[in-house]
Amino acid sequence: MTMRGKEYLTKSEQYALVYNKGSSWISDLVVMKALPNGLTLSRYGFSVSRRVGKAVVRNRVKRLLREILRSAQLEPGWDIIFIARPRAAGASFASLEKSVQGLLSQARLLAREYEKACLRIN
């Protein structure tokens, strides 16, 4: 499944709303903010600051996060922002995936069947 334009947060107002009114969950690699959006799909946004690294490193982190979310099955109706922390620059795909899955699970945003399958694997 590919992520299409409607599945992304694209406007600064959308980001500001999630930043200001959303709930936060924190791990050592990623911070996640989420806010219900009332739509039939969940939208994603990524924030990777210059503190994480130069452009090549920041783009790698965003690509990894996109790939992780591409395989995740989430509950519909949420706007979610993933904020990469500086330690994410040196993280492997597996550790980043574990961190993101943990945050989504804590927030109860994973689809129930998918969450059970992930818990059996880990």
Biopython code that builds the backbone (N, CA, C, O; Angstrom):
import numpy as np
from Bio.PDB.StructureBuilder import StructureBuilder

atoms = [
    (1, "MET", "N", (0.842, -1.176, 0.000)),
    (1, "MET", "CA", (0.000, 0.000, 0.000)),
    (1, "MET", "C", (0.887, 1.238, 0.000)),
    (1, "MET", "O", (1.793, 1.348, 0.826)),
    (2, "THR", "N", (0.641, 2.158, -0.902)),
    (2, "THR", "CA", (1.421, 3.383, -0.952)),
    (2, "THR", "C", (0.668, 4.508, -0.275)),
    (2, "THR", "O", (-0.563, 4.532, -0.246)),
    (3, "MET", "N", (1.426, 5.426, 0.263)),
    (3, "MET", "CA", (0.814, 6.577, 0.919)),
    (3, "MET", "C", (0.535, 7.629, -0.139)),
    (3, "MET", "O", (1.434, 8.000, -0.894)),
    (4, "ARG", "N", (-0.661, 8.102, -0.203)),
    (4, "ARG", "CA", (-1.053, 9.104, -1.175)),
    (4, "ARG", "C", (-1.095, 10.477, -0.497)),
    (4, "ARG", "O", (-1.002, 10.580, 0.726)),
    (5, "GLY", "N", (-1.235, 11.516, -1.302)),
    (5, "GLY", "CA", (-1.223, 12.880, -0.791)),
    (5, "GLY", "C", (-2.255, 13.157, 0.278)),
    (5, "GLY", "O", (-1.995, 13.929, 1.201)),
    (6, "LYS", "N", (-3.432, 12.537, 0.172)),
    (6, "LYS", "CA", (-4.474, 12.795, 1.160)),
    (6, "LYS", "C", (-4.153, 12.168, 2.506)),
    (6, "LYS", "O", (-4.813, 12.476, 3.498)),
    (7, "GLU", "N", (-3.156, 11.296, 2.564)),
    (7, "GLU", "CA", (-2.778, 10.645, 3.812)),
    (7, "GLU", "C", (-1.669, 11.396, 4.554)),
    (7, "GLU", "O", (-1.170, 10.923, 5.575)),
    (8, "TYR", "N", (-1.289, 12.559, 4.041)),
    (8, "TYR", "CA", (-0.262, 13.371, 4.688)),
    (8, "TYR", "C", (-0.861, 14.650, 5.249)),
    (8, "TYR", "O", (-1.844, 15.175, 4.727)),
    (9, "LEU", "N", (-0.259, 15.136, 6.309)),
    (9, "LEU", "CA", (-0.545, 16.494, 6.773)),
    (9, "LEU", "C", (0.294, 17.408, 5.878)),
    (9, "LEU", "O", (1.509, 17.229, 5.784)),
    (10, "THR", "N", (-0.328, 18.369, 5.230)),
    (10, "THR", "CA", (0.400, 19.181, 4.258)),
    (10, "THR", "C", (0.481, 20.663, 4.611)),
    (10, "THR", "O", (1.377, 21.359, 4.135)),
    (11, "LYS", "N", (-0.422, 21.147, 5.422)),
    (11, "LYS", "CA", (-0.466, 22.578, 5.712)),
    (11, "LYS", "C", (0.069, 22.866, 7.115)),
    (11, "LYS", "O", (-0.067, 22.050, 8.026)),
    (12, "SER", "N", (0.670, 24.024, 7.267)),
    (12, "SER", "CA", (1.220, 24.390, 8.568)),
    (12, "SER", "C", (0.117, 24.503, 9.625)),
    (12, "SER", "O", (0.372, 24.270, 10.807)),
    (13, "GLU", "N", (-1.106, 24.857, 9.211)),
    (13, "GLU", "CA", (-2.223, 24.942, 10.158)),
    (13, "GLU", "C", (-2.566, 23.567, 10.728)),
    (13, "GLU", "O", (-2.916, 23.442, 11.902)),
    (14, "GLN", "N", (-2.462, 22.528, 9.880)),
    (14, "GLN", "CA", (-2.729, 21.166, 10.341)),
    (14, "GLN", "C", (-1.685, 20.744, 11.381)),
    (14, "GLN", "O", (-2.020, 20.157, 12.410)),
    (15, "TYR", "N", (-0.424, 21.052, 11.096)),
    (15, "TYR", "CA", (0.640, 20.735, 12.043)),
    (15, "TYR", "C", (0.434, 21.491, 13.354)),
    (15, "TYR", "O", (0.559, 20.915, 14.434)),
    (16, "ALA", "N", (0.121, 22.778, 13.253)),
    (16, "ALA", "CA", (-0.053, 23.610, 14.451)),
    (16, "ALA", "C", (-1.181, 23.080, 15.323)),
    (16, "ALA", "O", (-1.057, 23.067, 16.547)),
    (17, "LEU", "N", (-2.284, 22.640, 14.714)),
    (17, "LEU", "CA", (-3.405, 22.109, 15.468)),
    (17, "LEU", "C", (-2.997, 20.863, 16.256)),
    (17, "LEU", "O", (-3.335, 20.730, 17.432)),
    (18, "VAL", "N", (-2.274, 19.959, 15.608)),
    (18, "VAL", "CA", (-1.837, 18.733, 16.289)),
    (18, "VAL", "C", (-0.822, 19.067, 17.375)),
    (18, "VAL", "O", (-0.880, 18.506, 18.469)),
    (19, "TYR", "N", (0.111, 19.978, 17.083)),
    (19, "TYR", "CA", (1.115, 20.369, 18.081)),
    (19, "TYR", "C", (0.452, 20.970, 19.317)),
    (19, "TYR", "O", (0.833, 20.649, 20.443)),
    (20, "ASN", "N", (-0.535, 21.836, 19.112)),
    (20, "ASN", "CA", (-1.137, 22.562, 20.228)),
    (20, "ASN", "C", (-2.187, 21.772, 20.999)),
    (20, "ASN", "O", (-2.278, 21.909, 22.219)),
    (21, "LYS", "N", (-2.981, 20.951, 20.318)),
    (21, "LYS", "CA", (-4.093, 20.279, 20.980)),
    (21, "LYS", "C", (-3.929, 18.770, 21.093)),
    (21, "LYS", "O", (-4.719, 18.113, 21.771)),
    (22, "GLY", "N", (-2.909, 18.209, 20.434)),
    (22, "GLY", "CA", (-2.741, 16.760, 20.428)),
    (22, "GLY", "C", (-2.097, 16.225, 21.693)),
    (22, "GLY", "O", (-1.488, 16.967, 22.463)),
    (23, "SER", "N", (-2.244, 14.927, 21.891)),
    (23, "SER", "CA", (-1.600, 14.229, 23.001)),
    (23, "SER", "C", (-0.224, 13.744, 22.552)),
    (23, "SER", "O", (-0.003, 13.501, 21.365)),
    (24, "SER", "N", (0.701, 13.603, 23.505)),
    (24, "SER", "CA", (2.078, 13.215, 23.175)),
    (24, "SER", "C", (2.459, 11.898, 23.805)),
    (24, "SER", "O", (2.026, 11.563, 24.908)),
    (25, "TRP", "N", (3.284, 11.154, 23.080)),
    (25, "TRP", "CA", (3.922, 9.940, 23.589)),
    (25, "TRP", "C", (5.379, 10.033, 23.195)),
    (25, "TRP", "O", (5.704, 10.462, 22.087)),
    (26, "ILE", "N", (6.269, 9.628, 24.111)),
    (26, "ILE", "CA", (7.694, 9.862, 23.917)),
    (26, "ILE", "C", (8.476, 8.564, 24.041)),
    (26, "ILE", "O", (8.236, 7.760, 24.942)),
    (27, "SER", "N", (9.419, 8.370, 23.119)),
    (27, "SER", "CA", (10.396, 7.288, 23.241)),
    (27, "SER", "C", (11.779, 7.916, 23.078)),
    (27, "SER", "O", (11.900, 9.124, 22.879)),
    (28, "ASP", "N", (12.811, 7.093, 23.164)),
    (28, "ASP", "CA", (14.157, 7.646, 23.052)),
    (28, "ASP", "C", (14.503, 8.087, 21.630)),
    (28, "ASP", "O", (15.413, 8.896, 21.449)),
    (29, "LEU", "N", (13.796, 7.572, 20.610)),
    (29, "LEU", "CA", (14.101, 7.914, 19.222)),
    (29, "LEU", "C", (13.086, 8.851, 18.572)),
    (29, "LEU", "O", (13.438, 9.639, 17.694)),
    (30, "VAL", "N", (11.826, 8.765, 19.002)),
    (30, "VAL", "CA", (10.747, 9.494, 18.329)),
    (30, "VAL", "C", (9.754, 10.024, 19.357)),
    (30, "VAL", "O", (9.500, 9.389, 20.381)),
    (31, "VAL", "N", (9.202, 11.191, 19.069)),
    (31, "VAL", "CA", (8.067, 11.731, 19.821)),
    (31, "VAL", "C", (6.869, 11.678, 18.882)),
    (31, "VAL", "O", (6.976, 12.047, 17.713)),
    (32, "MET", "N", (5.731, 11.221, 19.392)),
    (32, "MET", "CA", (4.534, 11.140, 18.572)),
    (32, "MET", "C", (3.451, 12.017, 19.179)),
    (32, "MET", "O", (3.201, 11.970, 20.383)),
    (33, "LYS", "N", (2.809, 12.820, 18.333)),
    (33, "LYS", "CA", (1.670, 13.631, 18.752)),
    (33, "LYS", "C", (0.490, 13.190, 17.901)),
    (33, "LYS", "O", (0.631, 12.996, 16.694)),
    (34, "ALA", "N", (-0.679, 13.031, 18.528)),
    (34, "ALA", "CA", (-1.857, 12.573, 17.800)),
    (34, "ALA", "C", (-3.087, 13.344, 18.250)),
    (34, "ALA", "O", (-3.215, 13.740, 19.409)),
    (35, "LEU", "N", (-3.985, 13.543, 17.295)),
    (35, "LEU", "CA", (-5.229, 14.270, 17.538)),
    (35, "LEU", "C", (-6.317, 13.671, 16.642)),
    (35, "LEU", "O", (-6.083, 13.474, 15.449)),
    (36, "PRO", "N", (-7.505, 13.375, 17.194)),
    (36, "PRO", "CA", (-8.588, 12.873, 16.334)),
    (36, "PRO", "C", (-8.947, 13.910, 15.271)),
    (36, "PRO", "O", (-8.988, 15.108, 15.549)),
    (37, "ASN", "N", (-9.208, 13.430, 14.034)),
    (37, "ASN", "CA", (-9.513, 14.368, 12.953)),
    (37, "ASN", "C", (-10.932, 14.250, 12.410)),
    (37, "ASN", "O", (-11.342, 15.081, 11.600)),
    (38, "GLY", "N", (-11.695, 13.242, 12.832)),
    (38, "GLY", "CA", (-13.064, 13.102, 12.376)),
    (38, "GLY", "C", (-13.212, 12.621, 10.948)),
    (38, "GLY", "O", (-14.319, 12.637, 10.409)),
    (39, "LEU", "N", (-12.122, 12.190, 10.314)),
    (39, "LEU", "CA", (-12.171, 11.683, 8.945)),
    (39, "LEU", "C", (-12.180, 10.157, 8.952)),
    (39, "LEU", "O", (-12.063, 9.530, 10.005)),
    (40, "THR", "N", (-12.321, 9.574, 7.777)),
    (40, "THR", "CA", (-12.329, 8.113, 7.683)),
    (40, "THR", "C", (-10.930, 7.543, 7.461)),
    (40, "THR", "O", (-10.779, 6.337, 7.267)),
    (41, "LEU", "N", (-9.916, 8.391, 7.487)),
    (41, "LEU", "CA", (-8.547, 7.926, 7.334)),
    (41, "LEU", "C", (-7.639, 8.670, 8.299)),
    (41, "LEU", "O", (-7.977, 9.744, 8.797)),
    (42, "SER", "N", (-6.489, 8.081, 8.550)),
    (42, "SER", "CA", (-5.487, 8.732, 9.386)),
    (42, "SER", "C", (-4.476, 9.433, 8.489)),
    (42, "SER", "O", (-4.102, 8.922, 7.433)),
    (43, "ARG", "N", (-4.036, 10.619, 8.929)),
    (43, "ARG", "CA", (-3.045, 11.385, 8.170)),
    (43, "ARG", "C", (-1.767, 11.470, 8.984)),
    (43, "ARG", "O", (-1.797, 11.487, 10.215)),
    (44, "TYR", "N", (-0.633, 11.525, 8.274)),
    (44, "TYR", "CA", (0.668, 11.489, 8.907)),
    (44, "TYR", "C", (1.472, 12.729, 8.560)),
    (44, "TYR", "O", (1.288, 13.333, 7.503)),
    (45, "GLY", "N", (2.355, 13.093, 9.456)),
    (45, "GLY", "CA", (3.312, 14.153, 9.194)),
    (45, "GLY", "C", (4.611, 13.815, 9.885)),
    (45, "GLY", "O", (4.619, 13.112, 10.895)),
    (46, "PHE", "N", (5.711, 14.312, 9.345)),
    (46, "PHE", "CA", (7.025, 14.040, 9.910)),
    (46, "PHE", "C", (7.748, 15.345, 10.150)),
    (46, "PHE", "O", (7.707, 16.254, 9.321)),
    (47, "SER", "N", (8.403, 15.431, 11.278)),
    (47, "SER", "CA", (9.190, 16.604, 11.611)),
    (47, "SER", "C", (10.586, 16.128, 11.998)),
    (47, "SER", "O", (10.770, 15.451, 13.010)),
    (48, "VAL", "N", (11.567, 16.494, 11.171)),
    (48, "VAL", "CA", (12.952, 16.091, 11.425)),
    (48, "VAL", "C", (13.788, 17.359, 11.346)),
    (48, "VAL", "O", (14.031, 17.883, 10.259)),
    (49, "SER", "N", (14.226, 17.848, 12.493)),
    (49, "SER", "CA", (14.938, 19.128, 12.545)),
    (49, "SER", "C", (16.412, 18.972, 12.180)),
    (49, "SER", "O", (16.914, 17.857, 12.041)),
    (50, "ARG", "N", (17.079, 20.078, 12.032)),
    (50, "ARG", "CA", (18.504, 20.081, 11.694)),
    (50, "ARG", "C", (19.358, 19.491, 12.797)),
    (50, "ARG", "O", (20.494, 19.084, 12.550)),
    (51, "ARG", "N", (18.826, 19.438, 14.021)),
    (51, "ARG", "CA", (19.581, 18.826, 15.119)),
    (51, "ARG", "C", (19.803, 17.340, 14.890)),
    (51, "ARG", "O", (20.731, 16.757, 15.451)),
    (52, "VAL", "N", (18.952, 16.719, 14.064)),
    (52, "VAL", "CA", (19.096, 15.295, 13.768)),
    (52, "VAL", "C", (20.311, 15.064, 12.877)),
    (52, "VAL", "O", (21.002, 14.057, 13.028)),
    (53, "GLY", "N", (20.575, 15.974, 11.961)),
    (53, "GLY", "CA", (21.728, 15.827, 11.076)),
    (53, "GLY", "C", (21.549, 16.651, 9.821)),
    (53, "GLY", "O", (20.623, 17.453, 9.701)),
    (54, "LYS", "N", (22.467, 16.431, 8.883)),
    (54, "LYS", "CA", (22.389, 17.144, 7.614)),
    (54, "LYS", "C", (21.273, 16.555, 6.767)),
    (54, "LYS", "O", (20.635, 15.582, 7.168)),
    (55, "ALA", "N", (21.035, 17.139, 5.599)),
    (55, "ALA", "CA", (19.887, 16.785, 4.765)),
    (55, "ALA", "C", (19.835, 15.293, 4.426)),
    (55, "ALA", "O", (18.756, 14.699, 4.430)),
    (56, "VAL", "N", (20.961, 14.694, 4.139)),
    (56, "VAL", "CA", (20.980, 13.274, 3.776)),
    (56, "VAL", "C", (20.471, 12.423, 4.943)),
    (56, "VAL", "O", (19.689, 11.493, 4.747)),
    (57, "VAL", "N", (20.913, 12.742, 6.130)),
    (57, "VAL", "CA", (20.508, 11.992, 7.324)),
    (57, "VAL", "C", (19.031, 12.223, 7.624)),
    (57, "VAL", "O", (18.301, 11.278, 7.923)),
    (58, "ARG", "N", (18.593, 13.473, 7.543)),
    (58, "ARG", "CA", (17.180, 13.777, 7.802)),
    (58, "ARG", "C", (16.267, 13.063, 6.813)),
    (58, "ARG", "O", (15.232, 12.524, 7.203)),
    (59, "ASN", "N", (16.643, 13.057, 5.537)),
    (59, "ASN", "CA", (15.833, 12.375, 4.530)),
    (59, "ASN", "C", (15.808, 10.871, 4.752)),
    (59, "ASN", "O", (14.783, 10.233, 4.512)),
    (60, "ARG", "N", (16.914, 10.291, 5.205)),
    (60, "ARG", "CA", (16.952, 8.862, 5.507)),
    (60, "ARG", "C", (15.985, 8.530, 6.643)),
    (60, "ARG", "O", (15.254, 7.542, 6.573)),
    (61, "VAL", "N", (15.983, 9.343, 7.668)),
    (61, "VAL", "CA", (15.080, 9.116, 8.803)),
    (61, "VAL", "C", (13.630, 9.208, 8.340)),
    (61, "VAL", "O", (12.802, 8.391, 8.741)),
    (62, "LYS", "N", (13.313, 10.188, 7.504)),
    (62, "LYS", "CA", (11.939, 10.316, 6.998)),
    (62, "LYS", "C", (11.552, 9.120, 6.137)),
    (62, "LYS", "O", (10.427, 8.629, 6.229)),
    (63, "ARG", "N", (12.474, 8.647, 5.301)),
    (63, "ARG", "CA", (12.184, 7.465, 4.475)),
    (63, "ARG", "C", (11.919, 6.242, 5.335)),
    (63, "ARG", "O", (11.005, 5.467, 5.053)),
    (64, "LEU", "N", (12.716, 6.066, 6.385)),
    (64, "LEU", "CA", (12.513, 4.929, 7.288)),
    (64, "LEU", "C", (11.157, 5.025, 7.990)),
    (64, "LEU", "O", (10.438, 4.029, 8.080)),
    (65, "LEU", "N", (10.806, 6.197, 8.482)),
    (65, "LEU", "CA", (9.514, 6.384, 9.150)),
    (65, "LEU", "C", (8.361, 6.123, 8.187)),
    (65, "LEU", "O", (7.369, 5.495, 8.560)),
    (66, "ARG", "N", (8.487, 6.604, 6.946)),
    (66, "ARG", "CA", (7.445, 6.346, 5.949)),
    (66, "ARG", "C", (7.272, 4.853, 5.694)),
    (66, "ARG", "O", (6.149, 4.360, 5.592)),
    (67, "GLU", "N", (8.383, 4.141, 5.591)),
    (67, "GLU", "CA", (8.319, 2.698, 5.342)),
    (67, "GLU", "C", (7.685, 1.968, 6.518)),
    (67, "GLU", "O", (6.910, 1.034, 6.314)),
    (68, "ILE", "N", (7.993, 2.368, 7.717)),
    (68, "ILE", "CA", (7.398, 1.750, 8.906)),
    (68, "ILE", "C", (5.885, 1.957, 8.902)),
    (68, "ILE", "O", (5.127, 1.026, 9.174)),
    (69, "LEU", "N", (5.452, 3.165, 8.596)),
    (69, "LEU", "CA", (4.015, 3.459, 8.594)),
    (69, "LEU", "C", (3.294, 2.811, 7.422)),
    (69, "LEU", "O", (2.101, 2.521, 7.504)),
    (70, "ARG", "N", (4.011, 2.587, 6.340)),
    (70, "ARG", "CA", (3.405, 1.945, 5.183)),
    (70, "ARG", "C", (2.927, 0.543, 5.532)),
    (70, "ARG", "O", (1.906, 0.088, 5.017)),
    (71, "SER", "N", (3.659, -0.144, 6.404)),
    (71, "SER", "CA", (3.296, -1.522, 6.761)),
    (71, "SER", "C", (2.381, -1.590, 7.986)),
    (71, "SER", "O", (1.821, -2.648, 8.274)),
    (72, "ALA", "N", (2.223, -0.486, 8.706)),
    (72, "ALA", "CA", (1.380, -0.487, 9.904)),
    (72, "ALA", "C", (-0.085, -0.291, 9.521)),
    (72, "ALA", "O", (-0.408, 0.464, 8.603)),
    (73, "GLN", "N", (-0.948, -0.976, 10.230)),
    (73, "GLN", "CA", (-2.387, -0.803, 10.027)),
    (73, "GLN", "C", (-2.937, -0.041, 11.225)),
    (73, "GLN", "O", (-3.005, -0.564, 12.337)),
    (74, "LEU", "N", (-3.324, 1.197, 10.976)),
    (74, "LEU", "CA", (-3.752, 2.075, 12.063)),
    (74, "LEU", "C", (-5.261, 2.233, 12.102)),
    (74, "LEU", "O", (-5.963, 2.025, 11.112)),
    (75, "GLU", "N", (-5.731, 2.609, 13.279)),
    (75, "GLU", "CA", (-7.138, 2.972, 13.426)),
    (75, "GLU", "C", (-7.382, 4.233, 12.589)),
    (75, "GLU", "O", (-6.535, 5.126, 12.585)),
    (76, "PRO", "N", (-8.505, 4.329, 11.887)),
    (76, "PRO", "CA", (-8.783, 5.534, 11.091)),
    (76, "PRO", "C", (-9.209, 6.704, 11.974)),
    (76, "PRO", "O", (-9.658, 6.519, 13.105)),
    (77, "GLY", "N", (-9.057, 7.914, 11.430)),
    (77, "GLY", "CA", (-9.576, 9.101, 12.100)),
    (77, "GLY", "C", (-8.589, 9.841, 12.988)),
    (77, "GLY", "O", (-8.996, 10.472, 13.963)),
    (78, "TRP", "N", (-7.287, 9.777, 12.670)),
    (78, "TRP", "CA", (-6.286, 10.448, 13.487)),
    (78, "TRP", "C", (-5.326, 11.247, 12.628)),
    (78, "TRP", "O", (-4.980, 10.833, 11.521)),
    (79, "ASP", "N", (-4.894, 12.399, 13.140)),
    (79, "ASP", "CA", (-3.771, 13.147, 12.584)),
    (79, "ASP", "C", (-2.590, 12.857, 13.498)),
    (79, "ASP", "O", (-2.666, 13.078, 14.707)),
    (80, "ILE", "N", (-1.497, 12.362, 12.922)),
    (80, "ILE", "CA", (-0.349, 11.924, 13.713)),
    (80, "ILE", "C", (0.910, 12.597, 13.182)),
    (80, "ILE", "O", (1.156, 12.610, 11.976)),
    (81, "ILE", "N", (1.701, 13.151, 14.086)),
    (81, "ILE", "CA", (2.998, 13.723, 13.721)),
    (81, "ILE", "C", (4.078, 12.942, 14.450)),
    (81, "ILE", "O", (3.993, 12.713, 15.656)),
    (82, "PHE", "N", (5.086, 12.539, 13.704)),
    (82, "PHE", "CA", (6.256, 11.874, 14.277)),
    (82, "PHE", "C", (7.413, 12.855, 14.243)),
    (82, "PHE", "O", (7.788, 13.350, 13.181)),
    (83, "ILE", "N", (7.977, 13.133, 15.414)),
    (83, "ILE", "CA", (9.077, 14.083, 15.553)),
    (83, "ILE", "C", (10.325, 13.275, 15.891)),
    (83, "ILE", "O", (10.413, 12.668, 16.959)),
    (84, "ALA", "N", (11.283, 13.273, 14.976)),
    (84, "ALA", "CA", (12.504, 12.499, 15.176)),
    (84, "ALA", "C", (13.411, 13.212, 16.166)),
    (84, "ALA", "O", (13.598, 14.426, 16.097)),
    (85, "ARG", "N", (13.971, 12.440, 17.085)),
    (85, "ARG", "CA", (14.937, 12.983, 18.028)),
    (85, "ARG", "C", (16.336, 12.750, 17.467)),
    (85, "ARG", "O", (16.503, 11.905, 16.587)),
    (86, "PRO", "N", (17.343, 13.471, 17.946)),
    (86, "PRO", "CA", (18.696, 13.333, 17.383)),
    (86, "PRO", "C", (19.242, 11.903, 17.380)),
    (86, "PRO", "O", (20.017, 11.549, 16.492)),
    (87, "ARG", "N", (18.857, 11.079, 18.347)),
    (87, "ARG", "CA", (19.344, 9.699, 18.380)),
    (87, "ARG", "C", (18.815, 8.861, 17.225)),
    (87, "ARG", "O", (19.378, 7.807, 16.926)),
    (88, "ALA", "N", (17.744, 9.307, 16.566)),
    (88, "ALA", "CA", (17.174, 8.562, 15.441)),
    (88, "ALA", "C", (18.126, 8.518, 14.251)),
    (88, "ALA", "O", (18.019, 7.629, 13.406)),
    (89, "ALA", "N", (19.058, 9.471, 14.175)),
    (89, "ALA", "CA", (19.984, 9.529, 13.045)),
    (89, "ALA", "C", (20.833, 8.268, 12.941)),
    (89, "ALA", "O", (21.110, 7.801, 11.835)),
    (90, "GLY", "N", (21.246, 7.718, 14.062)),
    (90, "GLY", "CA", (22.098, 6.528, 14.036)),
    (90, "GLY", "C", (21.352, 5.238, 14.287)),
    (90, "GLY", "O", (21.974, 4.184, 14.416)),
    (91, "ALA", "N", (20.051, 5.294, 14.357)),
    (91, "ALA", "CA", (19.256, 4.115, 14.696)),
    (91, "ALA", "C", (19.071, 3.207, 13.483)),
    (91, "ALA", "O", (19.003, 3.671, 12.345)),
    (92, "SER", "N", (18.992, 1.917, 13.747)),
    (92, "SER", "CA", (18.707, 0.948, 12.691)),
    (92, "SER", "C", (17.210, 0.948, 12.396)),
    (92, "SER", "O", (16.410, 1.482, 13.164)),
    (93, "PHE", "N", (16.850, 0.338, 11.267)),
    (93, "PHE", "CA", (15.445, 0.233, 10.903)),
    (93, "PHE", "C", (14.676, -0.515, 11.981)),
    (93, "PHE", "O", (13.577, -0.107, 12.354)),
    (94, "ALA", "N", (15.242, -1.605, 12.482)),
    (94, "ALA", "CA", (14.553, -2.438, 13.472)),
    (94, "ALA", "C", (14.288, -1.672, 14.767)),
    (94, "ALA", "O", (13.195, -1.761, 15.326)),
    (95, "SER", "N", (15.277, -0.922, 15.246)),
    (95, "SER", "CA", (15.068, -0.185, 16.497)),
    (95, "SER", "C", (14.087, 0.967, 16.312)),
    (95, "SER", "O", (13.297, 1.263, 17.209)),
    (96, "LEU", "N", (14.136, 1.614, 15.156)),
    (96, "LEU", "CA", (13.184, 2.688, 14.871)),
    (96, "LEU", "C", (11.770, 2.118, 14.750)),
    (96, "LEU", "O", (10.811, 2.713, 15.242)),
    (97, "GLU", "N", (11.648, 0.972, 14.098)),
    (97, "GLU", "CA", (10.347, 0.328, 13.952)),
    (97, "GLU", "C", (9.781, -0.074, 15.315)),
    (97, "GLU", "O", (8.595, 0.121, 15.580)),
    (98, "LYS", "N", (10.622, -0.629, 16.168)),
    (98, "LYS", "CA", (10.177, -1.025, 17.506)),
    (98, "LYS", "C", (9.706, 0.185, 18.304)),
    (98, "LYS", "O", (8.705, 0.116, 19.018)),
    (99, "SER", "N", (10.424, 1.280, 18.182)),
    (99, "SER", "CA", (10.069, 2.505, 18.886)),
    (99, "SER", "C", (8.721, 3.052, 18.404)),
    (99, "SER", "O", (7.870, 3.410, 19.218)),
    (100, "VAL", "N", (8.528, 3.117, 17.088)),
    (100, "VAL", "CA", (7.279, 3.636, 16.523)),
    (100, "VAL", "C", (6.117, 2.712, 16.874)),
    (100, "VAL", "O", (5.048, 3.185, 17.262)),
    (101, "GLN", "N", (6.313, 1.405, 16.744)),
    (101, "GLN", "CA", (5.250, 0.449, 17.075)),
    (101, "GLN", "C", (4.862, 0.575, 18.553)),
    (101, "GLN", "O", (3.683, 0.504, 18.899)),
    (102, "GLY", "N", (5.854, 0.761, 19.409)),
    (102, "GLY", "CA", (5.579, 0.927, 20.832)),
    (102, "GLY", "C", (4.738, 2.167, 21.115)),
    (102, "GLY", "O", (3.811, 2.120, 21.924)),
    (103, "LEU", "N", (5.060, 3.272, 20.451)),
    (103, "LEU", "CA", (4.297, 4.506, 20.644)),
    (103, "LEU", "C", (2.870, 4.353, 20.136)),
    (103, "LEU", "O", (1.921, 4.776, 20.797)),
    (104, "LEU", "N", (2.718, 3.740, 18.952)),
    (104, "LEU", "CA", (1.379, 3.535, 18.398)),
    (104, "LEU", "C", (0.556, 2.612, 19.287)),
    (104, "LEU", "O", (-0.651, 2.799, 19.442)),
    (105, "SER", "N", (1.209, 1.629, 19.861)),
    (105, "SER", "CA", (0.518, 0.698, 20.755)),
    (105, "SER", "C", (0.096, 1.394, 22.054)),
    (105, "SER", "O", (-1.018, 1.192, 22.535)),
    (106, "GLN", "N", (0.986, 2.209, 22.615)),
    (106, "GLN", "CA", (0.664, 2.958, 23.832)),
    (106, "GLN", "C", (-0.543, 3.872, 23.603)),
    (106, "GLN", "O", (-1.401, 4.016, 24.474)),
    (107, "ALA", "N", (-0.593, 4.480, 22.428)),
    (107, "ALA", "CA", (-1.674, 5.405, 22.111)),
    (107, "ALA", "C", (-2.936, 4.682, 21.645)),
    (107, "ALA", "O", (-3.962, 5.314, 21.393)),
    (108, "ARG", "N", (-2.856, 3.367, 21.533)),
    (108, "ARG", "CA", (-3.965, 2.537, 21.056)),
    (108, "ARG", "C", (-4.428, 2.955, 19.664)),
    (108, "ARG", "O", (-5.625, 3.042, 19.389)),
    (109, "LEU", "N", (-3.461, 3.209, 18.801)),
    (109, "LEU", "CA", (-3.772, 3.612, 17.432)),
    (109, "LEU", "C", (-3.585, 2.480, 16.434)),
    (109, "LEU", "O", (-3.932, 2.631, 15.263)),
    (110, "LEU", "N", (-3.045, 1.349, 16.871)),
    (110, "LEU", "CA", (-2.890, 0.203, 15.981)),
    (110, "LEU", "C", (-4.215, -0.530, 15.859)),
    (110, "LEU", "O", (-4.956, -0.652, 16.835)),
    (111, "ALA", "N", (-4.516, -1.021, 14.656)),
    (111, "ALA", "CA", (-5.700, -1.858, 14.477)),
    (111, "ALA", "C", (-5.534, -3.092, 15.350)),
    (111, "ALA", "O", (-4.427, -3.620, 15.454)),
    (112, "ARG", "N", (-6.579, -3.555, 15.967)),
    (112, "ARG", "CA", (-6.504, -4.633, 16.971)),
    (112, "ARG", "C", (-5.842, -5.906, 16.448)),
    (112, "ARG", "O", (-4.988, -6.474, 17.128)),
    (113, "GLU", "N", (-6.220, -6.366, 15.248)),
    (113, "GLU", "CA", (-5.664, -7.601, 14.717)),
    (113, "GLU", "C", (-4.163, -7.441, 14.473)),
    (113, "GLU", "O", (-3.376, -8.350, 14.739)),
    (114, "TYR", "N", (-3.783, -6.268, 13.963)),
    (114, "TYR", "CA", (-2.383, -6.002, 13.667)),
    (114, "TYR", "C", (-1.561, -5.952, 14.956)),
    (114, "TYR", "O", (-0.431, -6.438, 14.996)),
    (115, "GLU", "N", (-2.124, -5.369, 15.996)),
    (115, "GLU", "CA", (-1.425, -5.266, 17.286)),
    (115, "GLU", "C", (-1.171, -6.646, 17.862)),
    (115, "GLU", "O", (-0.085, -6.904, 18.382)),
    (116, "LYS", "N", (-2.146, -7.535, 17.781)),
    (116, "LYS", "CA", (-1.971, -8.896, 18.284)),
    (116, "LYS", "C", (-0.879, -9.616, 17.522)),
    (116, "LYS", "O", (-0.077, -10.329, 18.125)),
    (117, "ALA", "N", (-0.827, -9.448, 16.211)),
    (117, "ALA", "CA", (0.201, -10.091, 15.394)),
    (117, "ALA", "C", (1.591, -9.556, 15.745)),
    (117, "ALA", "O", (2.547, -10.329, 15.803)),
    (118, "CYS", "N", (1.719, -8.250, 15.981)),
    (118, "CYS", "CA", (3.009, -7.654, 16.342)),
    (118, "CYS", "C", (3.478, -8.162, 17.700)),
    (118, "CYS", "O", (4.665, -8.428, 17.888)),
    (119, "LEU", "N", (2.563, -8.297, 18.635)),
    (119, "LEU", "CA", (2.938, -8.772, 19.964)),
    (119, "LEU", "C", (3.410, -10.222, 19.912)),
    (119, "LEU", "O", (4.297, -10.607, 20.674)),
    (120, "ARG", "N", (2.833, -11.028, 19.028)),
    (120, "ARG", "CA", (3.274, -12.424, 18.900)),
    (120, "ARG", "C", (4.679, -12.486, 18.306)),
    (120, "ARG", "O", (5.476, -13.334, 18.708)),
    (121, "ILE", "N", (4.996, -11.606, 17.360)),
    (121, "ILE", "CA", (6.305, -11.606, 16.715)),
    (121, "ILE", "C", (7.370, -11.111, 17.675)),
    (121, "ILE", "O", (8.444, -11.706, 17.760)),
    (122, "ASN", "N", (7.097, -10.031, 18.403)),
    (122, "ASN", "CA", (8.080, -9.450, 19.320)),
    (122, "ASN", "C", (8.044, -10.234, 20.581)),
    (122, "ASN", "O", (8.788, -9.935, 21.515)),
]
sb = StructureBuilder()
sb.init_structure("model")
sb.init_model(0)
sb.init_chain("A")
sb.init_seg("    ")
for serial, (resi, resn, name, xyz) in enumerate(atoms, 1):
    if name == "N":
        sb.init_residue(resn, " ", resi, " ")
    sb.init_atom(name, np.array(xyz, "f"), 0.0, 1.0, " ", f" {name:<3s}", serial, name[0])
structure = sb.get_structure()
